[in-house]
Amino acid sequence: PDDKQIAYTWLTPTRGYDLRVVGADGSQSRVLYRDEETVYIPFVEWSPDGKSLLMILNRRDDTHQMAILPIAGGRPRVLKTFNWRSPGKVGFSPDGRYVAYDVPQQEGAPERDIVALAVDGGREVPLVQHPTNDFVLGWTPDGQRLLFGSDRSGTIGAWSVSVVDGRPVGAPELFRPDLGSGWPIRVTPSGSYYYGVSVTM
């Protein structure tokens, strides 16, 4: 978050994936996490205070773990282990107290719901439950609302729901219709939202 380091994954010829950090100037690259039982690391995000990384780990036993890894060194702290319900987009709340993530409603189904997980004690609360497909976009900079994509209006739009102490308050609100087919990237501290869009050309 202070623009001084970059976290990245590195595929090795024999050991699978490492998680590494490097200075923004290209110096002081080091390995933070290496485990031969981890076959892929599909998601990494910095904590708001820059002291740890939130990771999704795909394991050889076909389980998936959501874990927090301290930058100073040490083993990751596993927040939750999943079976087939692998989380998709995951995001720290700006105060670092909660993680929002989306998971499939049923095995093999494209529809997803959104859950908030307390970082300190593992308390889970459903944030968005709907028969349609809902997925995390990110938190607003003040942490008062969670942004999410949903096709509940017929096309994929950007919605938001108020969140207080890790719980939803009130009904979701549509703020951008016809978002298009794409993928979420990030909400900036100034409140701008960046996302990728797939096009036929």
Phi, psi and omega per residue, in radians:
P1 nan -0.398 3.104
D2 -1.602 0.150 3.094
D3 1.168 0.291 -3.089
K4 -1.717 -0.354 -3.137
Q5 -2.393 2.707 3.088
I6 -2.170 2.318 3.048
A7 -1.710 2.439 -3.135
Y8 -2.688 2.775 3.067
T9 -1.730 2.677 -3.083
W10 -2.414 2.120 3.117
L11 -1.506 2.073 3.122
T12 -1.652 2.719 -3.112
P13 -1.113 -0.500 -3.001
T14 -2.153 -0.452 -2.973
R15 -1.798 -0.058 -3.041
G16 1.547 -2.456 -3.014
Y17 -1.762 2.366 2.923
D18 -1.755 2.721 2.907
L19 -1.954 2.173 -3.041
R20 -2.249 2.839 2.975
V21 -2.235 2.648 3.127
V22 -2.528 2.601 3.068
G23 -1.111 2.642 3.140
A24 -1.082 -0.337 3.082
D25 -1.600 0.102 3.107
G26 1.585 0.031 -3.085
S27 -1.723 2.872 2.981
Q28 1.010 0.846 3.031
S29 -1.257 2.398 3.112
R30 -2.628 2.684 3.123
V31 -1.507 2.196 3.077
L32 -1.684 -0.594 -3.051
Y33 -2.520 2.305 3.079
R34 -2.583 2.177 -3.118
D35 -2.661 2.103 -3.092
E36 -1.174 -0.269 3.095
E37 -1.458 -0.137 3.076
T38 -1.670 2.068 -3.083
V39 -1.678 -0.299 -3.138
Y40 -2.840 2.581 3.078
I41 -2.170 1.539 -3.019
P42 -1.341 -0.250 -3.048
F43 -2.576 2.365 3.068
V44 -2.496 2.370 3.068
E45 -2.509 2.437 3.068
W46 -1.211 2.531 2.961
S47 -1.256 2.731 -3.113
P48 -1.000 -0.568 -3.127
D49 -1.515 -0.029 3.108
G50 1.269 0.198 -3.086
K51 -1.669 -0.152 -3.105
S52 -2.679 2.973 3.110
L53 -2.152 2.389 3.015
L54 -1.612 2.244 -3.044
M55 -2.258 2.625 2.844
I56 -1.914 2.238 -3.100
L57 -2.034 2.130 3.006
N58 -1.593 2.125 -2.997
R59 -1.779 2.805 -3.135
R60 -1.122 -0.451 -3.133
D61 -1.498 0.271 3.109
D62 1.199 0.317 2.984
T63 -1.727 2.918 3.134
H64 -2.296 2.368 -3.114
Q65 -2.099 2.407 2.958
M66 -1.765 2.132 -3.005
A67 -2.464 2.742 3.073
I68 -2.002 2.223 -3.090
L69 -1.986 2.129 3.109
P70 -1.241 2.405 3.139
I71 -1.192 -0.525 -3.107
A72 -1.218 -0.246 -3.133
G73 2.112 2.797 -3.134
G74 2.031 3.058 -3.114
R75 -1.414 2.687 3.091
P76 -1.227 2.601 3.044
R77 -1.733 2.011 -3.088
V78 -1.348 2.140 3.096
L79 -1.476 -0.664 -3.104
K80 -2.820 2.527 3.047
T81 -1.954 2.325 -3.106
F82 -2.013 2.703 2.968
N83 -1.658 -2.011 3.124
W84 -1.247 -0.322 -3.092
R85 -1.385 1.093 -3.114
S86 -1.180 2.269 3.120
P87 -1.179 2.600 3.094
G88 -1.650 -1.939 3.082
K89 -1.250 2.390 -3.104
V90 -2.270 2.508 -3.133
G91 -2.646 2.300 3.002
F92 -1.166 2.447 2.898
S93 -1.219 2.677 -3.071
P94 -1.008 -0.469 3.105
D95 -1.525 -0.034 3.097
G96 1.328 0.121 -3.066
R97 -1.505 -0.443 -3.049
Y98 -2.321 2.715 2.994
V99 -2.127 2.205 3.035
A100 -1.750 2.407 3.124
Y101 -2.619 2.736 3.093
D102 -1.945 2.524 -3.130
V103 -2.395 2.709 3.114
P104 -1.096 2.510 3.072
Q105 -1.254 -0.657 3.124
Q106 -2.463 2.748 -3.132
E107 -1.097 2.231 3.120
G108 1.434 -0.072 -3.119
A109 -1.596 2.527 3.121
P110 -1.358 -0.363 -3.097
E111 -1.215 2.402 -3.099
R112 -2.270 2.647 3.004
D113 -2.001 2.938 -3.064
I114 -2.109 2.383 -3.070
V115 -2.239 2.568 2.996
A116 -1.875 2.298 3.138
L117 -2.058 2.185 3.101
A118 -1.261 2.246 -3.076
V119 -1.184 -0.589 -3.025
D120 -1.465 -0.503 -3.042
G121 -2.355 -0.023 3.087
G122 1.416 0.157 3.109
R123 -1.165 2.265 -3.136
E124 -1.976 2.408 3.122
V125 -2.381 2.243 3.041
P126 -1.125 2.255 3.089
L127 -1.698 -0.716 -3.123
V128 -2.399 2.037 3.057
Q129 -2.219 2.110 -3.079
H130 -2.768 2.577 -3.131
P131 -1.060 -0.350 -3.123
T132 -1.525 -3.039 -3.081
N133 -1.600 2.136 3.133
D134 -2.206 2.392 -3.109
F135 -2.535 2.617 -3.052
V136 -1.190 2.347 2.958
L137 -1.836 -0.698 3.140
G138 2.666 3.060 3.116
W139 -1.721 2.619 2.971
T140 -1.212 2.679 -3.061
P141 -0.995 -0.521 3.127
D142 -1.456 -0.079 3.102
G143 1.308 0.122 -3.068
Q144 -1.511 -0.282 -3.133
R145 -2.438 2.550 3.009
L146 -1.790 2.274 3.073
L147 -1.610 2.421 3.111
F148 -2.588 2.675 3.052
G149 -1.615 2.572 -3.137
S150 -2.719 2.553 3.060
D151 -1.814 0.384 -3.074
R152 -1.158 -0.352 3.119
S153 -1.629 0.079 -3.126
G154 1.915 -0.618 3.013
T155 -2.219 2.861 -3.122
I156 -1.262 2.108 3.082
G157 -2.157 2.922 3.088
A158 -1.697 2.190 -3.102
W159 -2.127 2.928 3.032
S160 -2.503 2.658 3.071
V161 -2.351 2.417 3.102
S162 -1.251 2.401 -3.127
V163 -2.256 2.211 3.088
V164 -2.221 2.145 -3.131
D165 0.908 0.716 3.072
G166 1.336 0.212 -3.127
R167 -2.190 2.520 3.128
P168 -1.283 2.519 3.120
V169 -2.266 2.077 3.114
G170 1.430 3.126 -3.101
A171 -1.512 2.621 3.063
P172 -1.085 2.648 -3.137
E173 -2.177 2.394 3.082
L174 -1.448 2.233 3.101
F175 -2.147 -0.166 3.053
R176 -2.653 1.810 3.109
P177 -1.325 2.859 3.025
D178 0.871 0.997 3.128
L179 -1.188 -0.465 -3.135
G180 1.616 2.962 3.134
S181 -1.476 2.083 -3.104
G182 -2.966 -2.700 -3.103
W183 -2.502 2.507 -3.127
P184 -1.281 2.554 3.088
I185 -2.058 -1.242 -3.056
R186 -2.919 2.628 2.941
V187 -1.711 2.247 -3.128
T188 -1.443 2.816 3.089
P189 -1.013 -0.447 3.129
S190 -1.445 -0.144 3.085
G191 1.784 0.059 3.056
S192 -1.403 2.570 -3.125
Y193 -2.035 2.265 3.135
Y194 -1.942 2.350 3.099
Y195 -2.595 2.691 3.105
G196 -1.648 2.671 -3.138
V197 -2.273 2.293 3.052
S198 -1.501 2.316 3.127
V199 -2.222 2.697 -3.038
T200 -1.254 -0.386 3.115
M201 -1.416 nan nan
